[in-house]
Amino acid sequence: FLVLVAASLVARTYADVWMIKNSTSIESAIIGRNSALFKENVINFAYGMPLLAFVNNALKVCIELLLN
């Protein structure tokens, strides 16, 4: 069970790094007025959200089960 918690923490870390990188790319596209790059990054962000939500909720459930 602890391995599952550890894997969830690692996945959450990678998800956070990906989200920061993608958010920075969106901001760069806005500043550079590059609408094609902006649309591409927003679409990637939208596709990644369900996976990020799953990782976040899996971590919350694992921690809650560990504490109970």
C-alpha positions in Angstrom: 0.0 0.0 0.0 2.9 2.3 0.8 4.2 1.7 -2.7 0.9 2.9 -4.1 1.1 6.1 -2.0 4.7 6.6 -3.2 3.8 6.1 -6.8 0.9 8.6 -6.4 3.3 11.1 -5.0 5.7 10.7 -7.9 2.9 10.9 -10.4 1.6 14.1 -8.7 5.1 15.6 -8.9 5.3 14.9 -12.6 1.8 16.3 -13.1 2.7 19.5 -11.3 5.9 19.9 -13.4 3.9 19.3 -16.6 1.2 21.8 -15.5 3.7 24.5 -14.7 5.5 23.9 -18.1 2.3 24.0 -20.0 1.0 27.1 -18.2 4.3 28.8 -19.0 3.9 27.9 -22.7 0.4 29.3 -22.7 1.6 32.6 -21.1 4.5 32.8 -23.7 2.0 32.3 -26.5 -0.2 35.1 -25.2 2.8 37.4 -24.8 4.1 36.5 -28.2 0.6 36.9 -29.7 0.9 33.4 -31.3 -2.6 32.2 -31.6 -1.7 28.8 -33.1 0.6 28.0 -30.3 -1.9 29.3 -27.7 -4.7 27.0 -29.1 -2.3 24.0 -29.2 -1.3 24.5 -25.6 -4.8 25.1 -24.3 -6.0 21.9 -26.1 -3.1 20.0 -24.5 -4.0 21.4 -21.1 -7.6 20.4 -21.6 -6.7 16.9 -22.6 -4.3 16.6 -19.5 -6.9 17.8 -17.0 -8.7 14.4 -16.5 -5.4 12.6 -15.9 -4.3 15.3 -13.5 -7.6 15.1 -11.6 -7.3 11.3 -11.4 -3.8 11.5 -10.0 -4.8 14.1 -7.5 -7.8 12.2 -6.3 -6.0 8.9 -6.1 -3.4 10.5 -3.9 -6.1 12.0 -1.6 -7.8 8.6 -1.3 -4.5 6.8 -0.6 -3.6 9.3 2.1 -7.0 9.1 3.6 -7.0 5.3 3.7 -3.5 5.4 5.2 -4.6 7.7 8.0 -7.6 5.7 8.9 
